Amino acid sequence: MYTVDLLGPGDHRAVLAREVRAGLADSPKWLSPTWFYDAAGSELYTRITRLPEYYQARTETAILRDNAADVAARTRAETLVELGSGTSEKTVPLLDALGAAGTLRTYSPVDVDAVTLDAAARRVAEAYPGLAVWAVRADFQRHLGRLPRIGRRLVAFLGGTVGNLSAEARETFWRELCGTLAPGDAVLAGADLVKDTGRLVAAYDDAAGVTAAFNRNALNVLNRELGADFEPRAFEHVALYDATSQRIEMRLRATRAMRVVIGALGMVVEFRAGEEMRTEISAKFHRYRLERELTRAGFALGAWYTDPAKDFALVLAHVPEDPARPGTVTERGPSRTRRA
């Protein structure tokens, strides 16, 4: 097992400070969802994926299990790179299928949290003897050009994480990812699909309050890393669906007027009672929208995998061997749904 740290001891904190200063000085206020994922946040997210309201995780897993062998046959990947890998639980069907196909040599999980990344990489290394595990602590929005370049690659971007990027950020991300991959390399991206508003909101506002704790955990990160004095319980968790932008927005709403000091920034932030601060967006997709984004970035479409209810999808695309000859998409679904 190998570990590469592209963030460095001061880089993570410097980026946090820069983004927090920009977001809390803006109107309306916002925070980047990147800062949810410290060790506590990663554990809370794992709990979220097991909630009855959160259909995304189990549906994506079912689609992966049904179609991983097809992905392996199409990509013949020697290296599997997983962006935003977290605990690496999501990628097990791909590891199994690529291993069974006899092509996989290296797995490279990429995440910002060192503790979660190290634990996950060690578990995979133990579970798959003979597989080289090259863990990379990095921000996938900044370090795409420095990802491992070993043989034919498949980049997995699972969990619907692509929806956490704004439309402008997705355009930049897809273009840069396509530019850093070699002809024949592929990407497998998971995306939540547009559906009933009630189901969408419930997935981000569960009855047990786990998502609310996850949302407030961003304030715990700021208190610890930047010497802030937020009172997390003084903020209400809010989840709503913006039908115009076709996205969920998570926010934190101040329950009273308050004055927050962020010591490391020498910054004082005023909140009005009822003022909301956006902490996450999660875009929902129609098929044409996601495929259009990929083809505009230079990818050739390969396959579209979904479940019977068309709740969630995985799209497979690759960098064409001949850029002048775009590929065609193959429908692979609905798959058989296996409920957890």
Backbone as numpy.savetxt, mean C-alpha at the origin, in Angstrom:
# Nx Ny Nz CAx CAy CAz Cx Cy Cz
19.81 -14.09 4.34 18.98 -12.91 4.34 19.85 -11.66 4.34
19.50 -10.71 3.49 20.23 -9.45 3.38 19.28 -8.30 3.70
19.82 -7.24 4.30 19.01 -6.06 4.59 19.73 -4.82 4.08
18.99 -3.99 3.37 19.51 -2.73 2.86 18.63 -1.60 3.40
19.23 -0.58 3.97 18.48 0.55 4.51 18.75 1.79 3.65
17.76 2.18 2.86 17.91 3.34 1.99 17.44 4.63 2.66
16.89 4.50 3.87 16.41 5.68 4.56 17.48 6.31 5.43
18.30 5.49 6.08 19.34 6.04 6.93 18.78 6.50 8.25
19.65 6.71 9.24 19.18 7.03 10.59 18.44 8.35 10.70
18.81 9.34 9.89 18.16 10.64 10.00 17.15 10.93 8.91
17.16 10.12 7.85 16.33 10.41 6.68 14.85 10.31 7.01
14.47 9.24 7.70 13.07 9.01 8.02 12.49 10.18 8.80
13.23 10.61 9.81 12.74 11.70 10.66 12.71 13.02 9.90
13.68 13.24 9.00 13.72 14.48 8.22 12.51 14.57 7.29
12.17 13.45 6.64 11.02 13.44 5.75 9.73 13.64 6.55
9.65 12.98 7.70 8.48 13.16 8.58 8.33 14.62 8.95
9.41 15.24 9.38 9.35 16.64 9.80 8.91 17.54 8.65
9.46 17.30 7.47 9.12 18.14 6.31 7.63 17.99 5.94
7.14 16.75 5.93 5.74 16.52 5.54 4.77 17.03 6.60
5.12 16.87 7.87 4.24 17.34 8.93 4.16 18.86 8.91
5.28 19.51 8.71 5.28 20.98 8.65 4.38 21.46 7.51
4.53 20.83 6.35 3.73 21.24 5.19 2.24 20.94 5.41
1.94 19.75 5.93 0.55 19.35 6.07 -0.21 20.12 7.13
0.43 20.41 8.25 -0.27 21.10 9.33 -0.31 22.61 9.14
0.48 23.11 8.20 0.41 24.53 7.87 -0.58 24.80 6.73
-1.05 23.71 6.11 -1.96 23.83 4.98 -3.39 24.05 5.46
-4.27 24.39 4.54 -5.68 24.52 4.86 -6.51 23.91 3.73
-7.24 22.82 3.99 -7.35 22.13 5.28 -6.09 21.34 5.61
-5.93 21.00 6.89 -4.76 20.28 7.35 -4.78 18.83 6.86
-3.59 18.25 6.73 -3.48 16.85 6.32 -2.20 16.23 6.87
-2.20 14.91 6.95 -1.02 14.14 7.30 -0.86 13.03 6.26
0.36 12.60 6.01 0.60 11.50 5.09 0.31 10.17 5.78
-0.38 9.22 5.11 -0.64 7.91 5.71 0.61 7.07 5.92
1.73 7.51 5.37 2.99 6.78 5.57 3.28 6.60 7.05
2.88 7.58 7.86 3.28 7.58 9.27 2.37 6.73 10.15
1.37 6.07 9.56 0.60 5.09 10.30 1.45 3.87 10.67
2.44 3.57 9.82 3.02 2.23 9.84 4.31 2.10 10.63
4.26 2.48 11.91 5.32 2.06 12.82 4.94 0.65 13.28
5.63 0.10 14.25 5.34 -1.28 14.68 3.91 -1.41 15.18
3.45 -0.44 15.99 2.08 -0.49 16.51 1.07 -0.35 15.38
1.33 0.56 14.45 0.42 0.75 13.33 0.34 -0.47 12.43
1.47 -1.12 12.20 1.47 -2.33 11.37 0.66 -3.44 12.02
0.76 -3.55 13.35 -0.02 -4.55 14.07 -1.52 -4.23 13.99
-1.86 -2.96 14.13 -3.27 -2.57 14.02 -3.79 -2.83 12.61
-2.97 -2.57 11.60 -3.42 -2.83 10.23 -3.66 -4.32 10.01
-2.80 -5.16 10.57 -3.01 -6.60 10.47 -4.35 -6.99 11.08
-4.69 -6.37 12.21 -5.99 -6.64 12.84 -7.14 -6.16 11.95
-6.95 -5.01 11.29 -7.98 -4.49 10.39 -8.28 -5.49 9.27
-7.24 -6.10 8.72 -7.44 -7.02 7.60 -8.27 -8.24 7.99
-8.41 -8.49 9.28 -9.17 -9.66 9.74 -10.58 -9.29 10.22
-10.95 -8.02 10.12 -12.27 -7.58 10.56 -13.35 -8.01 9.57
-14.56 -8.29 10.04 -15.63 -8.69 9.12 -15.97 -7.62 8.09
-15.86 -6.33 8.48 -16.20 -5.25 7.54 -15.16 -5.08 6.44
-13.93 -5.52 6.72 -12.83 -5.24 5.80 -12.70 -6.39 4.79
-13.56 -6.35 3.78 -13.60 -7.41 2.76 -12.36 -7.44 1.88
-11.65 -6.32 1.77 -10.56 -6.22 0.80 -9.50 -7.30 0.97
-9.03 -7.49 2.19 -7.91 -8.40 2.41 -8.27 -9.84 2.07
-9.40 -10.31 2.57 -9.74 -11.72 2.31 -10.11 -11.94 0.84
-10.73 -10.90 0.21 -11.08 -11.05 -1.21 -9.82 -11.07 -2.07
-8.88 -10.19 -1.78 -7.63 -10.20 -2.53 -6.89 -11.52 -2.35
-6.88 -12.04 -1.13 -6.21 -13.31 -0.88 -6.85 -14.44 -1.68
-8.19 -14.44 -1.75 -8.88 -15.47 -2.52 -8.52 -15.37 -4.01
-8.48 -14.14 -4.52 -8.12 -13.95 -5.93 -6.69 -14.42 -6.19
-5.79 -14.10 -5.26 -4.40 -14.52 -5.40 -4.27 -16.04 -5.39
-4.96 -16.68 -4.46 -4.87 -18.13 -4.38 -5.36 -18.79 -5.66
-6.43 -18.25 -6.23 -7.00 -18.83 -7.44 -6.16 -18.59 -8.69
-5.38 -17.51 -8.67 -4.72 -17.09 -9.91 -3.20 -16.97 -9.82
-2.62 -17.29 -8.67 -1.17 -17.15 -8.52 -0.41 -18.02 -9.51
-0.90 -19.22 -9.79 -0.21 -20.09 -10.74 -0.20 -19.47 -12.13
-1.29 -18.81 -12.50 -1.33 -18.14 -13.80 -0.35 -16.96 -13.84
-0.29 -16.20 -12.74 0.67 -15.10 -12.65 2.10 -15.63 -12.79
2.39 -16.73 -12.11 3.73 -17.31 -12.18 4.07 -17.76 -13.59
3.11 -18.39 -14.27 3.35 -18.87 -15.63 3.56 -17.72 -16.60
2.81 -16.64 -16.42 2.92 -15.49 -17.32 4.21 -14.70 -17.10
4.62 -14.57 -15.85 5.76 -13.69 -15.55 7.10 -14.41 -15.52
7.11 -15.68 -15.11 8.35 -16.45 -14.96 9.37 -15.65 -14.13
8.87 -15.02 -13.08 9.70 -14.10 -12.30 10.77 -14.84 -11.50
11.98 -14.29 -11.55 13.08 -14.79 -10.73 13.20 -14.02 -9.42
12.75 -12.77 -9.44 12.75 -11.94 -8.24 11.36 -11.36 -8.04
10.83 -11.54 -6.83 9.56 -10.95 -6.45 9.86 -9.77 -5.53
9.51 -8.56 -5.95 9.66 -7.35 -5.15 8.28 -6.95 -4.66
8.13 -6.78 -3.34 6.83 -6.39 -2.80 6.92 -5.02 -2.16
6.19 -4.07 -2.73 6.17 -2.71 -2.22 5.15 -2.58 -1.10
5.56 -1.92 0.00 4.68 -1.82 1.15 4.34 -3.18 1.71
5.38 -3.98 1.94 5.21 -5.40 2.25 4.59 -5.67 3.61
4.79 -4.78 4.60 4.24 -5.01 5.92 4.71 -6.34 6.49
3.76 -7.18 6.89 4.10 -8.47 7.49 4.39 -9.55 6.44
4.25 -9.23 5.18 4.48 -10.16 4.05 3.47 -11.31 4.01
2.38 -11.20 4.74 1.36 -12.25 4.72 0.62 -12.28 3.38
0.42 -11.10 2.77 -0.36 -11.02 1.54 0.27 -11.78 0.38
1.58 -11.90 0.41 2.28 -12.41 -0.76 2.55 -13.90 -0.75
2.11 -14.60 0.30 2.37 -16.04 0.40 1.92 -16.83 -0.83
0.70 -16.59 -1.37 0.32 -17.35 -2.57 1.27 -17.15 -3.75
1.81 -15.96 -3.89 2.77 -15.71 -4.97 4.09 -16.42 -4.72
4.57 -16.37 -3.48 5.79 -17.09 -3.14 5.64 -18.58 -3.42
4.50 -19.14 -3.03 4.26 -20.57 -3.25 4.20 -20.90 -4.74
3.47 -20.09 -5.51 3.28 -20.38 -6.93 4.58 -20.21 -7.72
5.32 -19.15 -7.45 6.58 -18.94 -8.16 7.60 -19.99 -7.76
7.57 -20.42 -6.48 8.46 -21.49 -6.05 8.12 -22.80 -6.74
6.81 -23.10 -6.84 6.39 -24.33 -7.51 6.74 -24.32 -8.99
6.73 -23.13 -9.60 7.07 -23.01 -11.01 8.57 -23.16 -11.26
9.35 -23.05 -10.18 10.78 -23.26 -10.29 11.58 -22.07 -10.78
10.96 -20.89 -10.80 11.69 -19.71 -11.31 12.21 -18.81 -10.21
11.54 -18.77 -9.05 11.84 -17.78 -8.03 13.19 -18.04 -7.36
14.00 -17.00 -7.29 15.30 -17.07 -6.63 15.42 -16.08 -5.47
14.74 -14.93 -5.60 14.91 -13.86 -4.63 13.57 -13.22 -4.30
13.35 -12.94 -3.02 12.20 -12.17 -2.57 12.71 -10.91 -1.91
12.15 -9.76 -2.32 12.61 -8.48 -1.78 11.44 -7.68 -1.23
11.17 -7.80 0.09 10.13 -6.97 0.70 10.64 -5.54 0.90
9.78 -4.57 0.65 10.15 -3.15 0.77 9.15 -2.47 1.69
9.65 -1.85 2.76 8.76 -1.20 3.72 9.53 -0.10 4.44
8.78 0.84 5.06 9.43 1.94 5.77 9.75 1.59 7.22
9.02 0.63 7.79 9.22 0.32 9.21 10.24 -0.80 9.36
11.36 -0.49 10.01 12.46 -1.44 10.12 12.10 -2.67 10.94
11.35 -2.49 12.03 11.03 -3.61 12.92 10.13 -4.61 12.21
9.06 -4.12 11.60 8.14 -4.99 10.89 8.83 -5.67 9.71
9.63 -4.91 8.99 10.33 -5.45 7.82 11.28 -6.59 8.21
12.05 -6.38 9.27 13.01 -7.40 9.69 12.32 -8.67 10.14
11.25 -8.51 10.92 10.52 -9.69 11.41 9.91 -10.47 10.26
9.32 -9.76 9.31 8.68 -10.44 8.17 9.72 -11.14 7.30
10.84 -10.47 7.06 11.88 -11.06 6.22 12.44 -12.33 6.85
12.60 -12.32 8.16 13.11 -13.52 8.84 12.12 -14.67 8.76
10.83 -14.35 8.90 9.82 -15.41 8.79 9.83 -16.04 7.40
9.93 -15.21 6.37 9.95 -15.74 5.00 11.22 -16.57 4.76
12.35 -16.07 5.25 13.60 -16.80 5.07 13.55 -18.18 5.72
12.90 -18.26 6.89 12.78 -19.54 7.57 11.79 -20.47 6.87
10.71 -19.89 6.33 9.67 -20.70 5.70 10.06 -21.20 4.32
10.99 -20.50 3.66 11.38 -20.87 2.30 12.91 -21.04 2.23
13.41 -22.16 2.72 14.86 -22.41 2.67 15.37 -22.38 1.24
16.50 -21.75 1.04 17.06 -21.67 -0.30 16.64 -20.43 -1.07
15.64 -19.72 -0.56 15.22 -18.47 -1.19 16.03 -17.32 -0.60
16.67 -16.54 -1.44 17.40 -15.36 -0.97 16.38 -14.27 -0.64
16.45 -13.74 0.57 15.54 -12.68 1.00 16.34 -11.40 1.15
16.02 -10.42 0.32 16.75 -9.16 0.29 15.78 -8.07 0.75
15.77 -7.79 2.06 14.86 -6.81 2.63 15.39 -5.40 2.39
14.50 -4.50 1.96 14.90 -3.12 1.67 14.01 -2.16 2.44
14.62 -1.41 3.35 13.89 -0.36 4.05 13.94 0.89 3.18
12.78 1.26 2.65 12.75 2.34 1.67 11.35 2.90 1.57
11.26 4.08 0.99 9.99 4.72 0.65 9.78 4.47 -0.84
8.77 3.68 -1.19 8.64 3.28 -2.59 8.34 4.46 -3.51
7.91 5.59 -2.97 7.69 6.76 -3.81 8.98 7.51 -4.13
10.04 7.19 -3.39 11.31 7.90 -3.61 12.44 7.00 -4.08
12.33 5.70 -3.90 13.47 4.83 -4.12 13.24 3.73 -5.16
12.30 3.95 -6.08 12.02 2.92 -7.07 13.25 2.56 -7.89
14.06 3.55 -8.21 15.23 3.30 -9.03 16.32 2.51 -8.33
16.17 2.28 -7.03 17.21 1.56 -6.28 16.75 0.19 -5.79
15.66 -0.29 -6.36 15.18 -1.62 -6.00 16.08 -2.68 -6.62
16.10 -3.89 -6.04 16.97 -4.96 -6.55 16.74 -5.24 -8.04
17.81 -5.44 -8.76 17.75 -5.74 -10.20 18.39 -7.11 -10.44
17.64 -8.15 -10.10 18.16 -9.51 -10.21 17.22 -10.31 -11.09
17.64 -10.58 -12.31 16.84 -11.40 -13.21 15.51 -10.74 -13.58
14.59 -11.56 -14.05 13.27 -11.08 -14.43 12.46 -10.81 -13.17
11.87 -9.62 -13.08 11.23 -9.19 -11.84 9.71 -9.09 -11.96
9.05 -9.40 -10.87 7.63 -9.13 -10.69 7.51 -8.22 -9.48
6.93 -7.05 -9.66 6.70 -6.12 -8.56 5.26 -6.28 -8.11
5.06 -6.69 -6.86 3.72 -6.83 -6.28 3.40 -5.57 -5.49
2.25 -5.00 -5.80 1.79 -3.79 -5.10 0.36 -4.09 -4.64
0.27 -4.78 -3.50 -0.97 -5.40 -3.08 -1.71 -4.57 -2.03
-2.88 -5.08 -1.60 -3.62 -4.45 -0.52 -4.38 -3.21 -0.90
-4.44 -2.89 -2.20 -5.12 -1.66 -2.60 -4.35 -0.41 -2.25
-3.04 -0.57 -1.95 -2.22 0.58 -1.53 -2.13 1.65 -2.60
-2.25 1.25 -3.87 -2.20 2.23 -4.95 -3.27 3.30 -4.76
-4.38 2.95 -4.10 -5.44 3.92 -3.87 -5.10 4.99 -2.86
-4.03 4.78 -2.09 -3.60 5.79 -1.11 -2.88 6.96 -1.77
-2.59 6.83 -3.05 -1.92 7.90 -3.79 -2.96 8.75 -4.51
-2.73 10.04 -4.56 -3.61 10.91 -5.34 -3.46 10.59 -6.82
-4.37 11.07 -7.64 -4.30 10.81 -9.09 -2.97 11.30 -9.66
-2.51 12.46 -9.22 -1.25 13.00 -9.72 -0.07 12.15 -9.25
-0.10 11.72 -7.99 0.98 10.89 -7.46 1.00 9.52 -8.14
-0.18 8.97 -8.46 -0.22 7.69 -9.16 0.38 7.81 -10.55
0.08 8.88 -11.23 0.65 9.09 -12.57 2.17 9.08 -12.51
2.72 9.80 -11.55 4.18 9.83 -11.39 4.72 8.47 -11.00
4.04 7.80 -10.07 4.49 6.49 -9.61 4.52 5.48 -10.75
3.43 5.36 -11.50 3.40 4.36 -12.60 4.47 4.65 -13.63
4.66 5.93 -13.96 5.65 6.30 -14.97 7.06 5.95 -14.50
7.36 6.27 -13.23 8.70 5.99 -12.71 8.93 4.49 -12.55
7.89 3.75 -12.13 8.03 2.31 -12.01 8.30 1.68 -13.36
7.55 2.07 -14.37 7.76 1.54 -15.72 9.17 1.87 -16.21
9.63 3.08 -15.88 10.95 3.50 -16.34 12.09 2.75 -15.69
11.88 2.25 -14.47 12.97 1.57 -13.77 12.97 0.07 -14.03
11.87 -0.47 -14.58 11.81 -1.89 -14.89 12.37 -2.17 -16.27
12.82 -3.41 -16.48 13.38 -3.82 -17.77 12.28 -4.45 -18.62
12.44 -4.48 -19.94 11.46 -5.16 -20.79 11.24 -6.60 -20.31
9.97 -6.98 -20.18 9.63 -8.30 -19.68 9.31 -8.33 -18.20
9.80 -7.35 -17.43 9.43 -7.26 -16.02 7.95 -6.90 -15.91
7.34 -7.28 -14.79 5.90 -7.11 -14.64 5.53 -6.49 -13.31
4.30 -5.98 -13.24 3.74 -5.46 -12.00 2.37 -6.11 -11.79
2.08 -6.48 -10.55 0.78 -7.01 -10.17 0.23 -6.09 -9.10
-0.83 -5.35 -9.43 -1.37 -4.34 -8.52 -2.78 -4.71 -8.08
-3.04 -4.57 -6.77 -4.36 -4.80 -6.22 -5.12 -3.50 -6.10
-6.40 -3.52 -6.47 -7.20 -2.30 -6.42 -8.62 -2.61 -5.95
-9.11 -1.78 -5.04 -10.49 -1.88 -4.59 -11.38 -1.23 -5.63
-12.53 -1.85 -5.92 -13.41 -1.37 -6.98 -14.58 -0.57 -6.43
-15.11 0.33 -7.25 -16.26 1.13 -6.86 -17.45 0.22 -6.58
-18.16 0.51 -5.48 -19.30 -0.32 -5.08 -20.22 0.49 -4.16
-21.14 -0.20 -3.49 -22.08 0.44 -2.58 -21.36 1.29 -1.53
-21.81 2.53 -1.37 -21.16 3.46 -0.46 -21.15 2.95 0.98
-22.24 2.33 1.42 -22.32 1.83 2.78 -21.25 0.80 3.08
-21.00 -0.11 2.15 -19.95 -1.11 2.35 -18.58 -0.47 2.36
-18.37 0.51 1.52 -17.08 1.18 1.48 -16.78 1.88 2.80
-17.75 2.64 3.30 -17.52 3.39 4.54 -17.33 2.43 5.71
-18.12 1.36 5.78 -18.01 0.41 6.89 -16.62 -0.22 6.96
-15.99 -0.42 5.81 -14.66 -1.02 5.79 -13.62 -0.13 6.44
-13.93 1.18 6.57 -12.98 2.12 7.17 -13.51 2.70 8.49
-14.59 2.15 8.98 -15.16 2.63 10.24 -15.81 1.44 10.94
-15.00 0.46 11.33 -15.49 -0.80 11.88 -16.09 -0.61 13.27
-17.00 -1.52 13.60 -17.71 -1.45 14.87 -16.79 -1.61 16.07
-15.70 -2.35 15.91 -14.79 -2.59 17.04 -13.84 -1.42 17.31
-13.79 -0.47 16.40 -12.94 0.70 16.60 -11.47 0.49 16.31
-11.13 -0.59 15.61 -9.72 -0.85 15.31 -9.18 0.19 14.33
-9.98 0.52 13.32 -9.54 1.53 12.35 -9.39 2.89 13.01
-10.25 3.20 13.95 -10.12 4.46 14.68 -8.80 4.51 15.44
-8.42 3.41 16.08 -7.14 3.36 16.79 -5.98 3.49 15.82
-6.11 2.85 14.67 -5.09 2.94 13.62 -4.93 4.39 13.16
-6.04 5.08 12.97 -6.01 6.46 12.52 -5.33 7.35 13.56
-5.72 7.19 14.81 -5.12 8.03 15.87 -3.65 7.70 16.10
-3.22 6.51 15.71 -1.83 6.12 15.95 -0.85 7.07 15.25
-1.29 7.71 14.17 -0.42 8.69 13.50 -0.02 9.80 14.47
-0.91 10.16 15.37 -0.59 11.20 16.35 0.41 10.69 17.38
0.32 9.41 17.73 1.31 8.83 18.63 2.70 8.89 18.00
2.77 8.65 16.68 4.06 8.73 15.98 4.62 10.14 16.06
3.77 11.14 15.85 4.25 12.54 15.91 4.69 12.90 17.32
3.97 12.41 18.31 4.38 12.68 19.70 5.75 12.09 19.99
5.97 10.87 19.54 7.23 10.18 19.83 8.39 10.73 19.01
8.17 10.94 17.72 9.27 11.29 16.81 9.58 12.78 16.79
8.56 13.61 17.00 8.77 15.06 16.86 8.47 15.83 18.14
8.31 15.12 19.25 8.09 15.81 20.52 6.80 16.61 20.55
5.77 16.14 19.85 4.48 16.83 19.84 3.68 16.46 21.09
2.66 17.24 21.38 1.82 16.93 22.55 0.35 16.74 22.16
0.13 16.05 21.05 -1.24 15.69 20.66 -1.88 14.83 21.74
-3.18 15.00 21.93 -3.98 14.10 22.75 -4.83 13.27 21.79
-4.38 12.08 21.42 -5.09 11.29 20.40 -6.57 11.09 20.69
-6.93 10.88 21.98 -8.33 10.63 22.31 -9.19 11.88 22.16
-8.57 13.03 21.98 -9.33 14.27 21.78 -9.74 14.44 20.32
-9.41 13.45 19.48 -9.77 13.50 18.07 -10.68 12.33 17.73
-11.77 12.61 17.03 -12.69 11.57 16.57 -12.26 11.04 15.21
-12.43 9.76 15.02 -12.18 9.12 13.73 -13.36 9.38 12.80
-13.06 9.81 11.57 -14.09 10.09 10.57 -13.73 9.35 9.28
-14.70 8.66 8.68 -14.52 8.04 7.37 -15.71 8.41 6.51
-15.46 8.92 5.32 -16.55 9.30 4.41 -16.15 9.00 2.98
-17.14 8.90 2.12 -16.89 8.60 0.71 -17.18 9.83 -0.13
-16.20 10.26 -0.91 -16.33 11.37 -1.85 -16.68 10.77 -3.21
-17.96 10.84 -3.58 -18.41 10.20 -4.82 -17.83 10.88 -6.05
-17.55 12.17 -5.96 -17.00 12.89 -7.11 -15.59 12.38 -7.43
-14.76 12.25 -6.40 -13.39 11.77 -6.58 -13.30 10.25 -6.52
-14.40 9.59 -6.18 -14.45 8.13 -6.04 -13.35 7.64 -5.09
-13.40 8.19 -3.87 -12.40 7.79 -2.89 -12.95 7.94 -1.47
-12.47 7.08 -0.61 -12.69 7.21 0.84 -11.69 8.22 1.37
-12.14 9.05 2.32 -11.22 9.92 3.04 -11.33 9.59 4.53
-10.21 9.35 5.17 -10.16 9.22 6.63 -9.66 10.54 7.19
-10.30 10.96 8.26 -9.94 12.22 8.88 -9.92 12.06 10.39
-9.30 13.01 11.05 -9.37 13.14 12.50 -10.02 14.48 12.80
-11.08 14.45 13.61 -11.85 15.66 13.91 -11.60 16.08 15.35
-11.18 17.32 15.55 -10.93 17.85 16.90 -12.26 17.96 17.65
-12.32 17.38 18.84 -13.56 17.42 19.62 -13.70 18.73 20.40
-12.63 19.48 20.45 -12.65 20.79 21.13 -11.52 21.63 20.57
-11.55 22.89 20.84 -10.45 23.76 20.44 -9.20 23.36 21.21
-8.08 23.33 20.52 -6.84 22.96 21.20 -5.63 23.57 20.51
-4.56 23.61 21.27 -3.30 24.18 20.81 -2.24 23.10 20.98
-1.66 22.67 19.85 -0.70 21.57 19.87 0.70 22.12 19.59
1.64 21.76 20.45 3.03 22.17 20.27 3.81 20.99 19.69
4.56 21.26 18.62 5.42 20.24 18.01 6.85 20.69 18.25
7.43 20.17 19.33 8.70 20.67 19.83 9.82 20.65 18.83
10.01 19.53 18.11 11.13 19.40 17.19 11.05 20.37 16.01
9.84 20.87 15.73 9.66 21.80 14.62 9.55 23.25 15.09
9.51 23.45 16.40 9.28 24.79 16.91 7.98 25.36 16.38
6.95 24.51 16.34 5.70 24.84 15.65 4.53 24.70 16.61
3.62 25.64 16.54 2.38 25.58 17.31 1.22 25.52 16.33
0.34 24.53 16.52 -0.78 24.32 15.59 -2.08 24.49 16.36
-2.94 25.36 15.85 -4.24 25.60 16.47 -5.31 24.78 15.76
-6.18 24.14 16.54 -7.33 23.42 16.00 -8.61 24.04 16.56
-9.56 24.30 15.68 -10.88 24.72 16.12 -11.70 23.50 16.51
-12.68 23.65 17.37 -13.59 22.56 17.69 -14.31 22.13 16.41
-14.25 20.85 16.10 -14.89 20.33 14.89 -14.01 20.37 13.66
-12.82 20.96 13.75 -11.94 21.02 12.57 -11.41 19.62 12.25
-11.36 19.33 10.95 -10.92 18.01 10.50 -9.57 18.08 9.81
-8.79 17.04 10.02 -7.47 16.89 9.40 -7.46 15.58 8.62
-7.22 15.65 7.31 -7.24 14.43 6.49 -5.97 13.62 6.74
-6.16 12.32 6.97 -5.02 11.44 7.25 -4.80 10.38 6.18
-5.82 10.10 5.37 -5.65 9.08 4.33 -6.71 9.23 3.27
-6.33 8.94 2.03 -7.31 8.75 0.96 -7.18 7.32 0.48
-8.28 6.77 -0.03 -8.25 5.43 -0.60 -9.15 5.42 -1.83
-8.54 5.62 -2.98 -9.29 5.68 -4.23 -9.88 4.32 -4.57
-11.07 4.35 -5.17 -11.74 3.15 -5.66 -11.81 3.24 -7.18
-11.72 2.12 -7.85 -11.49 2.14 -9.29 -12.58 1.44 -10.08
-12.81 1.96 -11.29 -13.43 1.20 -12.36 -12.28 0.61 -13.18
-12.54 -0.51 -13.81 -11.48 -1.19 -14.56 -10.82 -0.28 -15.58
-11.64 0.44 -16.35 -11.08 1.26 -17.42 -10.11 2.30 -16.87
-10.40 2.81 -15.68 -9.57 3.87 -15.10 -8.18 3.36 -14.75
-8.11 2.21 -14.10 -6.82 1.67 -13.71 -6.02 1.22 -14.93
-6.66 0.56 -15.86 -5.95 0.11 -17.06 -5.45 1.30 -17.88
-6.22 2.37 -17.94 -5.79 3.56 -18.66 -4.55 4.18 -18.02
-4.52 4.21 -16.68 -3.35 4.76 -15.99 -2.09 3.95 -16.33
-2.22 2.62 -16.35 -1.07 1.76 -16.63 -0.58 1.91 -18.06
-1.50 1.93 -19.02 -1.08 2.03 -20.42 -0.48 3.41 -20.72
-1.00 4.44 -20.09 -0.42 5.78 -20.28 1.01 5.85 -19.77
1.30 5.06 -18.73 2.65 5.04 -18.17 3.62 4.22 -19.00
3.11 3.43 -19.95 3.98 2.64 -20.82 3.88 1.14 -20.63
3.01 0.69 -19.74 2.86 -0.74 -19.52 1.96 -1.36 -20.59
2.16 -2.63 -20.83 1.25 -3.43 -21.65 0.40 -4.28 -20.72
-0.90 -4.32 -20.95 -1.80 -5.05 -20.08 -1.70 -6.54 -20.32
-1.78 -7.31 -19.22 -1.66 -8.75 -19.34 -2.91 -9.50 -18.94
-3.39 -9.31 -17.70 -4.57 -10.04 -17.23 -5.27 -9.24 -16.15
-6.56 -9.48 -16.04 -7.40 -8.84 -15.03 -8.05 -9.95 -14.23
-7.77 -9.99 -12.93 -8.31 -11.03 -12.06 -9.28 -10.39 -11.07
-10.43 -11.03 -10.87 -11.39 -10.47 -9.93 -12.17 -11.59 -9.25
-13.06 -11.20 -8.34 -13.89 -12.15 -7.60 -15.30 -12.13 -8.19
-16.16 -13.09 -7.84 -17.50 -13.13 -8.43 -18.31 -11.86 -8.24
-18.17 -11.21 -7.07 -18.94 -9.99 -6.80 -18.29 -8.75 -7.41
-17.11 -8.91 -7.97 -16.35 -7.78 -8.52 -16.13 -6.68 -7.47
-15.74 -7.13 -6.29 -15.42 -6.20 -5.20 -14.00 -5.67 -5.31
-13.10 -6.51 -5.78 -11.67 -6.21 -5.76 -11.05 -6.79 -7.03
-9.92 -6.28 -7.42 -9.27 -6.79 -8.63 -7.76 -6.75 -8.50
-7.12 -7.63 -9.23 -5.68 -7.60 -9.42 -5.44 -7.43 -10.92
-4.60 -6.49 -11.27 -4.27 -6.29 -12.68 -2.79 -6.60 -12.88
-2.50 -7.39 -13.90 -1.14 -7.76 -14.25 -0.75 -7.02 -15.52
0.38 -6.34 -15.47 0.88 -5.62 -16.64 2.40 -5.80 -16.70
2.96 -5.56 -17.88 4.40 -5.74 -18.02 4.99 -4.65 -18.90
6.29 -4.51 -18.81 7.02 -3.60 -19.70 7.21 -4.34 -21.02
6.68 -3.82 -22.12 6.74 -4.57 -23.37 8.16 -4.77 -23.87
8.40 -5.94 -24.47 9.71 -6.21 -25.08 9.93 -5.24 -26.23
8.85 -4.96 -26.96 8.88 -3.99 -28.05 7.87 -2.90 -27.72
8.33 -1.72 -27.26 7.42 -0.66 -26.84 6.42 -0.26 -27.91
6.71 -0.52 -29.17 5.82 -0.13 -30.25 4.64 -1.09 -30.40
4.71 -2.23 -29.68 3.65 -3.23 -29.81 3.01 -3.50 -28.45
1.97 -2.73 -28.10 1.32 -2.92 -26.79 0.65 -4.28 -26.71
0.59 -4.81 -25.48 -0.03 -6.11 -25.27 -1.53 -6.00 -25.17
-2.19 -7.12 -25.07 -3.63 -7.16 -24.92 -3.98 -7.80 -23.59
-5.09 -7.40 -23.04 -5.47 -7.87 -21.73 -6.32 -9.13 -21.84
-6.13 -10.03 -20.91 -6.92 -11.26 -20.84 -7.77 -11.22 -19.59
-9.04 -11.53 -19.75 -9.95 -11.58 -18.60 -9.76 -12.90 -17.88
-9.50 -12.83 -16.57 -9.33 -14.03 -15.75 -10.20 -13.89 -14.52
-11.45 -14.06 -14.66 -12.33 -13.92 -13.52 -13.76 -13.93 -14.02
-14.73 -13.96 -13.18 -14.54 -14.02 -11.73 -13.85 -15.31 -11.28
-13.04 -15.17 -10.26 -12.39 -16.35 -9.70 -13.32 -16.98 -8.68
-12.99 -18.16 -8.26 -13.75 -18.79 -7.19 -13.39 -18.11 -5.87
-14.36 -17.66 -5.15 -14.10 -16.94 -3.90 -13.99 -17.92 -2.75
-12.91 -17.79 -1.99 -12.75 -18.57 -0.76 -12.86 -17.61 0.41
-13.87 -17.73 1.21 -14.06 -16.84 2.33 -13.22 -17.27 3.53
-12.57 -16.29 4.16 -11.79 -16.59 5.36 -12.72 -16.84 6.54
